[in-house]
Every structure is written in structure tokens, then in C-alpha cells.
Amino acid sequence: MWTHPLAALVVEIVGSAALILGLGTRCAAAVLTLFTLAASVFFHPFWSVPADQAYVTQLLFFKNIAVAGGLL
């Protein structure tokens, strides 16, 4: 699954602006949650990196899980 970087930028900027302005907050939070979870799985796969890199990758993965929890 590959998306254009511009699409990710639009989701992040428009979703964040919607949350800040209070416009469609539930929908924006849901979209940002899905985006964050997808980014976590695809870009922070701590289960498939060498052991010396696993700690930082796992830290970033669980940070994103916490952010998704906050959005929910």
C-alpha cells in the first residue's frame, strides 16, 4: 500500500486544523487515528528490525499507539 506523500500531508494538516478549529472533530479524530495506526505499522515495525534498532523503533511505535488512543 503506497500513497502519495501529498495525501499524507493533506490528511495531517486538514485533520489537525479541523481539530483545532472544532470542525468535525469526531470525523477528523477518526481519520487521524487510522492514519496514525497505519503509519505505526508500516514505518515502525519493531518486530522486523535488528535487535540494536528495536528499542527506538518500539518506542516510536508505542508513542504512536498512545497518540491514537488520545485521539479516540
N, C-alpha and C positions, 0 to 999 in steps of 0.2 A: 504494500500500500504506500504509494508515494503521492504526496500532494505538493502543490506549488508553494514555495516559501511565502509568496504574497498572500495566499489564502490563510496561512498561519498568522501572518502579521495582521490581517484584517480581523480575524477571529479574536486575537488578543486585544487589539486596540478598540474595536467596536464593543466587544464584551465588557472590557474594563470601563469604558466610557458609560455604557448603559448602567453598570452597577453604581458608578459614582453619581450619575445623574438621577438614579432611581427609576429608570425607564425599562420596563420589562425585566425586572430583577430576577424573577424565578427562571425565566427562559434563558437569560444571559448567564446566570449561575449554572444552569444545567449544561449549556453548551460549553462553558469554560471548564466544568468538571469533566466532561467527556474528553475534551481536548487535553487536559492535564493528565488524565489517566492514560490516554493513548500515547502521549509524549513520554510518560514514565516507562511504559512497557517497551516502546521502540528505541528510546535513546538512553535509558539507564538500566540495561539488562545485567544486573549484578550477578546473576546466576550463570552467565556465559563469558565472564571476563577472567583474566588470570588472577590468582589469589592476591597478588600485591596491589591490584587495582580494585578489588571487590569492595573494600571498606568505603572508599569515597563514592563509588557508584551506588552502593547500597544506601549510603547516607542521603544522596540526592534523590534516589527512588522513594525512600520513605518520607522525605521532605515534601515531595510532590503528592504523595498519598495524603499527608496531613493538610496540604493546601486544598486538595479535592474535598476532604472532609469538612473543612471550613466553608467551602462554597456550598456544600449540601446543607 
